[in-house]
Each structure stands twice: as structure tokens, then as C-alpha cells.
Amino acid sequence: MARYYDGAGNTTYEFTTQLFFDDTTSDVVLASYPYDTRGDRDTRNSNDGIFDASMVLDLEDGGDGSFAATIALGLELEGAALPDAIYSNGFESA
């Protein structure tokens, strides 16, 4: 979830999205504790009604049971006058 707050600290925009993991990676994670205590997996990407292959997050296997990834999300707020600070971390205004 991403939120943008106005100068008074009020939430003015709120966005929610979902990321997906490759099924092979999910299988490895779900076979380890504590996930392995939750029963069998009931949803795979192929039968997930909201799955979008463009939203699969590529993970690097750390080899020690850990995974790492980097993602940059940009939000375009049409018609919104956002402060320059919003763009100072690598994003540019349109």
C-alpha cells in the first residue's frame, strides 16, 4: 500500500496493489517453517483470478533460505499538484 499525505498529515491518496512470486519460488518458501504448518497451498498463479504475469517479482535466492528483490513503484496522480519532494527519489513528473 502506498499513501500520500498532505501538509497537515491527512491521507489524500491511497493505493493498493499486489505482487506475485514465481510458483517455483513460492513452493520453496511454503515448504519451510512457519508456512509449512498452514496446510497445502490452494492457489497457484495459473488459477488466481487476479494474477498478472507482468507483476511477478523476480527474487534472488540468497542460498541460505533468504530471498531478496528490489522494486521501484511510481504513482502518477493525474491533475494533482505534488511537491517536488515526491520526485526527488528518482521519479520525474510528467
C-alpha positions as CSV (number, residue, x, y, z in Angstrom):
1,M,0.0,0.0,0.0
2,A,1.2,3.5,-0.8
3,R,-0.1,6.6,0.8
4,Y,0.4,10.3,0.1
5,Y,-0.2,12.8,3.0
6,D,-0.9,16.5,2.6
7,G,0.9,19.1,4.6
8,A,-1.5,18.6,7.6
9,G,-0.8,14.9,7.7
10,N,-4.1,13.9,6.2
11,T,-4.2,10.9,3.8
12,T,-5.0,12.4,0.4
13,Y,-4.3,9.4,-1.9
14,E,-4.1,5.7,-1.1
15,F,-3.2,3.0,-3.5
16,T,-3.1,-0.8,-3.1
17,T,-1.5,-3.3,-5.4
18,Q,-0.4,-6.9,-5.3
19,L,2.8,-8.5,-6.4
20,F,3.2,-12.1,-7.4
21,F,6.0,-14.6,-7.0
22,D,7.0,-17.3,-9.4
23,D,5.3,-20.6,-8.3
24,T,8.6,-22.4,-8.0
25,T,9.9,-19.8,-5.5
26,S,6.6,-19.9,-3.6
27,D,6.8,-23.7,-3.4
28,V,10.2,-23.4,-1.8
29,V,9.1,-20.8,0.7
30,L,5.8,-22.5,1.6
31,A,7.7,-25.8,2.3
32,S,9.7,-24.1,5.1
33,Y,8.7,-23.1,8.6
34,P,6.3,-21.5,9.6
35,Y,4.5,-21.7,6.3
36,D,4.6,-25.5,6.2
37,T,2.4,-25.6,9.2
38,R,-0.5,-24.0,7.4
39,G,-1.6,-26.9,5.2
40,D,-1.4,-27.4,1.5
41,R,-1.3,-24.4,-0.9
42,D,-4.7,-23.9,-2.6
43,T,-3.9,-21.2,-5.2
44,R,-1.3,-21.2,-7.9
45,N,-0.7,-18.3,-10.3
46,S,-2.5,-20.2,-13.1
47,N,-5.7,-20.4,-11.1
48,D,-5.5,-17.0,-9.3
49,G,-8.3,-14.8,-10.8
50,I,-6.2,-11.6,-10.4
51,F,-2.8,-12.9,-11.5
52,D,-0.9,-10.7,-13.9
53,A,2.4,-12.1,-15.2
54,S,3.7,-8.5,-15.5
55,M,3.6,-8.2,-11.7
56,V,5.8,-11.2,-10.9
57,L,8.6,-10.0,-8.7
58,D,11.9,-11.6,-9.6
59,L,13.7,-12.7,-6.4
60,E,17.3,-13.6,-6.0
61,D,17.9,-16.7,-3.9
62,G,20.4,-16.0,-1.2
63,G,21.2,-19.7,-0.8
64,D,20.6,-19.6,2.9
65,G,16.8,-19.7,2.8
66,S,16.6,-15.9,2.2
67,F,15.4,-14.1,-0.9
68,A,16.0,-10.5,-2.0
69,A,14.4,-8.2,-4.6
70,T,14.3,-4.5,-5.4
71,I,11.3,-2.8,-6.8
72,A,10.5,0.8,-7.6
73,L,6.9,1.9,-7.8
74,G,5.8,5.1,-9.4
75,L,2.4,6.7,-9.0
76,E,1.0,9.2,-11.5
77,L,-1.6,11.3,-9.9
78,E,-3.4,12.9,-12.8
79,G,-4.3,16.5,-12.1
80,A,-2.5,16.5,-8.7
81,A,-0.1,19.3,-7.8
82,L,2.5,17.3,-5.8
83,P,5.5,18.9,-4.1
84,D,8.9,18.4,-5.7
85,A,10.0,16.2,-2.9
86,I,7.8,13.4,-4.3
87,Y,10.1,13.3,-7.4
88,S,13.4,13.7,-5.6
89,N,14.0,10.0,-5.2
90,G,14.4,9.1,-8.9
91,F,10.9,9.8,-10.2
92,E,10.2,12.6,-12.6
93,S,6.9,14.4,-13.1
94,A,5.2,14.0,-16.4
